[in-house]
Amino acid sequence: MKTNEVEKRLGISKQSILFYEKEGLVHPKRDESNYRDYDEQDVQILQMIKLLRGMDISIDDIRLVLSGDKSFSECLEMKEQNIEYLMSELEETKNVVSSLKEKNIPLIPALADFELQTKTINFGYNKTNKTPSLGRLLTSKLALSRLMGLIIYSLIFLFFIIVILLAFNYTINSIPVIIGIWIIIFIIVVLLFGNVQWVLLELTNDQYIEFLESSIRYYKRRNNLSHFRYILSSIFNNNRKYLKEVNYEDIKKVTIKEVDRYVRMPYTYIGYQIVTYDFTFDFKDESVILRNPITLEDDQYLVKEIIKAKIKTIEDKDHYLD
């Protein structure tokens, strides 16, 4: 059988057949005209080579299988192990790609050393958005907890008012009157507090900054009433109108300051001093100050590197970014 006939029968290119011969995998005879003449055994060997090459088995391993120095099952087992290793590496690469895509961060040199961190919870906190951030974006669940805090506060005040009235022999028998008093108290609590946060170290009052590919997005608390509206809109996932975006080149300055704060354990006189950091972002028309903003998962590393890479003017006397 001539080379072109083998090519048509097996679907192997002439170049590949000649290459396998050169590698010593097949040994066709020659006819009187010195043309290659493949017998049925040569064709079967080429069929096996085609099968093995289709599984991306190397020429060296094929040579060992054909010579009997390695069994077919051994060859398949090694290939299976290699595939599992490649799949694990691809899965790891896929996780990094997916994570960076979700984070929507700029291309910075530090990403060459980036390693995904497993999800961690600090002080009972969970991350509320995929992008690297200082502080947390209000989600529906978190906003509901803020609203419940306001309701609980107002109900506590209502309870004390009723107790005081009863102490002076004033009785309130009308449910509508009690509801009316509670509504007034609730409005006063909203105007005085805007929201209620139960953790002493949560000092940013829901202000936050998230770092995107070409800009930052932030929320600045203007006053208690507007913040209450922000909470209500967050419950219905409609808070985008309260967020602003600023391109990195429009950030005039970032100041990072180390602050020692004293934390007292709830219901005790036991306390301890901790080191925290405050961030000030100066824009063209306003500034945002984040006092001890929480950072979760990879955020601390990524935020540091983004600030160093994307913001021109940085004041960091306490070397937070080092």
N, C-alpha and C positions, 0 to 999 in steps of 0.2 A: 504494500500500500504506500503510495507516494505521499509526500508531505502535504500537498494541497488537499488530498483525499482525507487525510487524518484531520486536517484543519476544518473541513466541512462536517465531518462526522461528529467530532467532539466539541466543536465550537471554541477551539483554542487557537489563538493567533499563531501564524508561522514564526514570528519573533519569539513567542513564548516557548514553542516546541524546540526551536534551536537553542534557546537559553537553557532549557532543561537538559538537553543533550550535552551542552558545554559544561554544565554542573555535574555531569556524570550520573544523572538519574535515569536516563534511558539510552540504549545502545543499539540504534537501528543498523541493519546490514546495508551493504551497497550492492547494486546490480551491475551488469556488464558496462552500463554507461556511467557508472559511479554516482548514480542517483540513490538517495536514501530509500530504503525499502523497509517499512514498518510491518512486523508480523503482529499477530493477535495479542501476544504477550506484551509487546511494546504499547499497543493500544490500551490494554488494561492498566498498565503502569501509568500511562498518561491520564487515564480516567481517575485513578486514585490520586494522582498529583493534583488534578483539577479540583477534586473534592476537598483535599487537605488545604490547598491554597484558598479555596472558597471560605474556609474557616480561619483564614489568616494565620495558618501554621507556617513557621519559617522553613526555608529551604534546608537548613541544617537539620531540623527535626524530621523533615520528610526523608532526608537521606538516611537518618538513623532508623526510621520505621521501615523503609524499603530494604535496608540491609539486615534487618532483624535485630539490631542492637537496642531497639526500644519498641515496646509493644504499642499497638494502636490505642489501647485503653490508657496506658501511661501518658501517651501524647495528649489524649483528650483531657485527662485529669489535670495535667499541667496547664493546658489551655483554659480550662474552666477556672482554675485558680487565678490565672492572669486576668481573665475577664472580670472576675469578682473584685480583684484589686482595682482594675480600671474603672469599674462601676462605682466603687466607693470613692475614688478620686473625683469622678465626674459628679457624683452626688454632692460632694463637698464643694466643688466648684460651682455647681448649680445653686447651692445654698448661699454662697457668697454673692453670686450674681443677683439672685432674687433679693437678698437683704439690701445690697447697695442700690438696687432699682427702687425698692420700697422707700429707702431713706432719702432718695432724691437729692443727694449731696453733690457738691462740686468735685471735679477731678483734682485731687491734691496729692503731692508726693507721698504723704504719710499713708495713703491707701496701699502702697506696696508692702507695708508691714502690717496691714490690717488683718486681725483675726476675729472671727465672730465670737462673741461671748454668750454664754448661756443666759437665759432669762433669770434675773435675780430680783428679789423684792426687798426694798429698803424701807424699814419702818412701816411695813404694811402697804407700801405703795406699789402700784403697777403702772407701767408706761401707757400713756393714753394715745400716743401718735407714733407713727413709724419713723419720722424724721428726727435727727438729733436735736435736742432742745434743752434749754435752761428753763426749769419750771414745767408745768403741765398744761396742756390744752384741756379746757372743760369739755368732757363728753356728757352725754345724756345722763349716764349713771352718776357721774361725779357732780353734775349740776343738781340732780335730785337730792343728793346728800347735803348740798349747800342749802337748798330750799327747806329740807327737813330740819336742818339746824336752826333756821330762822323761825320755823313753826314751833319747835320745841322751846326756844328761848321765849317766844311770845306767850306760850302756854304757861311757862314757869312764872313769868311776870303776872299773867292773869290769875294764877293760883294765889300768889302773894297779895294781890289787890283784893281778891274775894275774902281771904283770911283777915285782912285788915278791916274790910267793911263789916265782917261778922263780929270782929272784936269790938267795933263801935255800935253793935246792935243794928247794923243795916243789913237787911236781907234782900236778895235779888231772886225773885221767883219767876222771872220771865226769861225764857231761853233766848228770844230775839235780842233782849238787852245784853245778855252775856255774850252773844255772838258779836253784837255791835261793839262792845268794849274790847273784845279780842281783836277785832279788825283794826280798831284804833291803835291798840298796843302793837299789832303786827306791823302797821305802817310806820310807827315810831321806831321799832326795832330795825326795819329796813333802812330808814333814813339815818339811823345812828351807826349801824354796822355794815349794811350792804350784804354781808354774808357772815356765816359763822364757821370758823375753822378750829378744829379741836386739837390739832397738834401744835405745840408751842413753837417749834422750829419752822413751821410753814409760814414764812414771813413775807412772801412775795404777793400775797393777796390775790392769787390767781393770775397775776401777770406772768407772761412767759414769752420766750423768743425761740422760734424754731429756725433751723438753718437749712435752706434749700439750695438748689444747684446754682442759681444766679442771684439770689436775694435772701433776705430774712423776712419772716412773717412774725408779727408780734401783737400782743394785746396789752394795752395800757389802761389801768383803772383810772377813770376820770373823777367820778364821785360815786357815792353809795347808791344813788338812785339809778344811774346808768349801769352800774355793775349789777344791780338786781335785774335790770332788763337783759343784760348779757347772760345771767344765769337762766332766766326764763327761755331765752332764744336757744341756749345750749341744750335745754331739755328736749327741744324739738329739732336739734341738729341744724339750727338756722342762725349760727352765730358769726358767719363770715363777714357780715357788714360791720362787725366790731373789730375786725382784724385789719392790720395795715401791713403793706409790704414795702421794703426799702432795698434797693440794689446795694450790693457790697461796696461799690465805689462811692455811694452816697452816704456811707457811714463816716462821720467826721472823726470819731474817736471812740475807743473802748477803754474804760478804766476798770481795773480789777484791784480790789482792796481786801486785805486780810482783816477780819474782825473777830476778836475774842468774845464769845457769848457764854452766858451762864445759864445752864439748864437745870431746873429743879424737878425732881421726880414728882409726879402727881400725888397729892394728899400726904406729902412728907416734907421734911425740911432737908432732905438729902439732895445734894446737887453736885454738879461738876462743870468744869469749864471746857469748852470745845472751841476749836478753830474753824471759822466759817469764812466764806468769801462773798463779797457783794460785787455786782457787775453794773456798770453804768454805760449805756449806749447813747452816744450823742449823735443826733441826726441834724438836718438843716433847720427843722422847725420845732423840734422838741427832744427831750431825753427820756429814757426809760431806765429806772433803777430796779434791779432785782436783788433783793436781800436774801442771801443764803438759798438760792434756787436749787431744787433737787435735780440730780442727774441720775438716770437709770440706765442699766445695760451698758452699751458701748458709748453712751453719750459723752461722758467726761473726756474720754480719749479723743473722740471725733470733734467735739466742740473746741477743744484746745487746738487741734491741728487746723481746723477751718479758720479759726480766729487768726492764727499765726500766718496762714497762707493767703487769706482773702482781705484782711483789714490792714490798712497802711499804718494808721496811728494807734499805738497801743501803749497804755500806761500800766505797767505791771511791776511795781516796786517790790512786791513781796514774792515775785518769781513763781506765781501760780502756773504759768505756762511752761516752765522748764521741766 
